[in-house]
């Protein structure tokens, strides 16, 4: 059963990487605001249908529901927006690498806000991530300012994802929320949050929805967000989280592979060194559960 859980977790990582990579061509044909709220609207419909078919939806307590909504707004609304803004300004492998530092920020959030103990791996992992990020974004270029903003947005994405998936999500589960109900509240609040921001963002980000954009948002929604979370939840049902948590770091390698094969991106030697260092930090952090 543990072997099957690891396989499912690897499949979840591969699915999440699909969504991360599809965002690069997706924002070429659809503005980030439309892309984000449409994506989470599709995930909400799929999560609701899955919950009804499996009869796994449950009426949540208000406190737990509040934490789920907070997680969705931070992760799906703001995290998703910053991720797409980063994709517009820099390469897919830079964005996916820096945003995949989420486990590091999640561990730091758990230490500071949830009172979990500090262990030696955390500062070592932080050092690896910082040095790796330097190698990754340090490029002589006429567009250095644009690359810098893209890298900054990607790091912000990682911070938001790491915090949301660790602190409010954990508190929601501890409050009695089922995983499917959490996913539904998570996706609905993420999409609604983007709609609330719509009047403030439209001045700088005009509406742009091309026909080809639907192809990528559908791929990101079904093959990325929904399927990835569904596979991950099944993996959690078969094995302890401490066993499969380190597998989550494989999302970065899958995203790199997709960007090389499908987007024809070619990272430099320094960028590859940065990827290795950042990935080492992620593995070290996710392996803390061992």
C-alpha positions in Angstrom: 0.0 0.0 0.0 2.9 2.4 0.8 4.4 1.7 -2.7 1.1 2.6 -4.3 0.8 5.8 -2.2 4.3 6.9 -3.4 3.3 6.2 -7.0 0.1 8.3 -6.5 2.1 11.1 -4.9 4.5 11.1 -7.8 1.6 11.3 -10.2 0.2 14.2 -8.1 3.6 16.0 -8.5 3.5 15.4 -12.2 0.0 16.7 -12.4 0.8 19.9 -10.5 3.7 20.5 -12.8 1.4 20.4 -15.7 -0.6 23.3 -14.3 2.5 25.2 -13.5 4.0 24.8 -17.0 0.7 25.4 -18.8 0.5 28.9 -17.2 3.4 30.1 -19.4 1.6 29.8 -22.8 -1.7 30.4 -21.0 -1.0 34.0 -20.1 0.0 34.7 -23.7 -3.6 34.1 -24.7 -5.5 35.1 -21.6 -4.9 37.8 -19.0 -3.8 36.6 -15.6 -7.0 37.7 -13.9 -9.3 35.8 -16.2 -7.0 32.9 -16.2 -7.0 32.6 -12.4 -10.7 32.9 -11.7 -11.7 30.7 -14.6 -9.2 28.1 -13.5 -10.6 27.9 -10.0 -14.2 28.1 -11.2 -13.5 24.9 -13.2 -11.8 23.2 -10.2 -14.8 24.2 -8.0 -17.2 22.5 -10.3 -15.1 19.4 -10.5 -14.6 19.2 -6.8 -18.3 19.6 -6.2 -19.1 16.9 -8.7 -16.5 14.6 -7.2 -17.8 15.3 -3.6 -21.4 14.6 -4.6 -20.5 11.4 -6.5 -18.4 10.0 -3.6 -20.7 11.4 -0.9 -17.7 12.8 0.9 -18.9 16.4 1.3 -19.6 17.4 4.9 -21.2 20.5 6.5 -18.2 22.3 8.1 -17.9 24.2 11.3 -17.7 28.0 10.7 -14.2 28.3 12.3 -12.7 25.5 10.1 -14.5 27.0 7.0 -12.9 30.4 7.8 -9.4 28.9 7.7 -10.2 27.1 4.5 -11.4 30.4 2.9 -8.2 32.1 4.1 -6.1 29.4 2.6 -7.9 29.7 -0.7 -7.6 33.5 -0.9 -3.9 33.5 -0.1 -3.0 30.5 -2.2 -5.4 30.6 -5.1 -6.1 34.3 -5.5 -2.9 36.1 -4.5 -0.6 33.2 -5.0 -2.0 32.3 -8.4 -1.9 36.0 -9.5 1.7 36.5 -8.5 2.6 33.2 -10.2 1.1 34.3 -13.5 2.6 37.8 -13.2 6.0 36.0 -12.8 5.4 33.8 -15.8 4.8 36.9 -17.9 8.1 38.4 -16.9 10.6 35.5 -16.8 11.1 31.9 -17.9 8.9 29.0 -16.8 11.8 27.2 -15.1 12.8 30.3 -13.1 9.2 30.8 -12.0 8.5 27.2 -11.1 11.8 26.8 -9.2 11.4 29.9 -7.1 7.7 29.3 -6.4 8.5 25.7 -5.5 10.3 26.9 -2.4 6.8 26.8 -0.8 7.7 23.8 1.5 10.5 25.9 3.1 8.2 28.8 3.9 5.5 26.3 5.1 8.0 24.9 7.6 9.0 28.3 8.8 5.3 29.2 9.2 4.7 26.1 11.2 7.6 26.9 13.5 6.6 30.5 14.1 2.8 30.2 14.1 2.0 26.6 15.0 4.8 26.2 17.6 6.6 23.3 15.9 10.2 22.8 17.0 13.1 24.3 15.1 15.6 21.7 13.8 19.0 22.2 12.1 17.7 21.3 8.6 15.7 24.5 8.4 18.5 27.1 8.3 20.6 24.8 6.0 17.7 24.5 3.6 17.2 28.3 3.7 20.8 28.9 2.8 20.5 26.4 -0.1 17.4 28.2 -1.4 19.0 31.7 -1.1 22.2 30.7 -2.8 20.3 28.8 -5.5 18.0 31.7 -6.1 21.1 33.9 -6.6 22.5 31.6 -9.3 19.1 31.2 -10.9 18.2 34.9 -11.4 21.7 36.4 -11.7 21.8 36.9 -15.5 23.4 39.6 -17.5 20.6 40.9 -19.7 19.1 44.0 -21.2 15.9 43.0 -19.4 17.4 42.6 -16.0 14.8 44.8 -14.3 12.0 42.7 -15.8 13.7 39.4 -14.8 14.1 40.8 -11.3 10.4 41.6 -10.9 9.6 38.1 -12.3 11.9 36.5 -9.7 10.4 38.6 -6.9 6.9 37.7 -7.9 7.8 34.0 -8.0 9.3 34.1 -4.5 6.2 35.9 -3.2 4.2 33.1 -4.8 6.2 30.5 -2.9 5.7 32.3 0.4 2.0 32.6 -0.1 1.6 28.9 -1.2 3.8 27.6 1.7 2.0 29.6 4.4 -1.5 28.9 3.1 -1.0 25.2 2.6 0.6 24.8 6.1 -1.0 27.1 8.6 -4.7 27.8 7.7 -5.1 24.5 5.8 -3.8 22.5 8.8 -6.1 24.5 11.2 -9.0 23.8 8.9 -8.4 20.1 8.9 -7.9 20.0 12.6 -11.3 21.8 12.8 -13.0 18.8 11.2 -13.0 19.7 7.6 -12.9 16.8 5.1 -10.2 17.0 2.4 -12.8 17.3 -0.4 -14.8 19.9 1.4 -11.5 21.8 2.0 -10.7 21.6 -1.7 -14.1 22.9 -2.6 -14.0 25.8 -0.2 -10.4 26.4 -1.2 -11.2 26.7 -4.9 -14.4 28.7 -4.5 -12.8 31.3 -2.3 -9.8 31.5 -4.6 -12.0 32.3 -7.6 -14.3 34.7 -5.7 -11.3 36.5 -4.3 -10.1 37.2 -7.8 -13.5 38.5 -8.8 -13.5 40.8 -5.8 -10.1 42.2 -6.9 -11.3 42.6 -10.4 -12.3 46.3 -10.3 -8.9 47.2 -8.8 -6.8 45.2 -11.2 -8.6 45.8 -14.5 -7.1 49.3 -14.9 -3.6 47.8 -15.3 -4.5 44.3 -16.6 -7.1 44.6 -19.3 -9.4 41.8 -20.2 -7.9 39.5 -22.9 -9.4 36.1 -23.6 -8.3 34.4 -26.8 -9.7 31.1 -28.0 -6.3 29.3 -27.5 -6.2 30.5 -23.9 -9.1 28.1 -23.1 -7.0 25.1 -24.0 -4.4 26.0 -21.4 -6.7 27.0 -18.6 -8.7 23.7 -19.1 -5.4 21.7 -19.0 -4.2 23.6 -15.9 -7.6 23.1 -14.2 -8.2 19.5 -14.9 -4.8 18.0 -15.4 -3.1 20.3 -12.9 -5.0 21.5 -9.9 -8.0 19.1 -9.6 -6.3 15.9 -10.7 -3.1 16.7 -8.7 -5.1 17.3 -5.5 -7.3 14.3 -6.1 -4.2 12.0 -6.5 -2.6 13.5 -3.4 -5.6 13.0 -1.3 -5.8 9.3 -2.3 -2.1 9.0 -1.5 -2.8 10.4 2.0 -5.5 7.8 2.5 -3.0 5.0 1.8 0.1 6.1 3.8 1.2 8.5 6.5 2.0 12.0 5.3 5.5 11.7 6.6 6.2 8.9 4.1 5.0 10.7 1.0 5.7 14.4 1.8 9.3 14.3 0.4 7.8 13.2 -2.9 6.1 16.6 -3.3 9.4 18.2 -4.1 9.4 16.3 -7.4 7.0 18.9 -8.8 10.0 21.1 -9.6 11.7 18.4 -11.6 8.6 17.6 -13.6 8.0 21.3 -14.3 11.6 21.7 -15.5 11.2 18.6 -17.8 7.9 20.0 -19.2 9.5 23.4 -19.9 12.4 21.8 -21.7 10.3 19.5 -23.8 7.2 21.5 -24.6 8.3 25.2 -24.2 11.8 24.6 -25.7 13.4 26.6 -22.9 17.1 26.0 -22.3 18.5 27.0 -18.9 22.1 28.2 -18.6 24.7 26.3 -16.6 24.4 28.8 -13.7 20.6 28.3 -13.8 21.0 24.6 -13.6 23.3 25.0 -10.5 20.6 27.2 -9.0 17.9 24.6 -9.7 20.0 21.9 -8.1 20.6 24.0 -5.0 17.0 25.1 -4.6 15.7 21.6 -5.2 18.2 20.3 -2.5 16.7 22.8 -0.1 13.2 21.7 -0.9 14.1 18.0 -0.4 15.8 18.7 2.9 12.7 20.6 4.2 10.1 18.1 3.0 12.3 15.3 4.5 11.9 16.8 8.0 8.9 14.6 8.5 11.1 11.5 8.2 
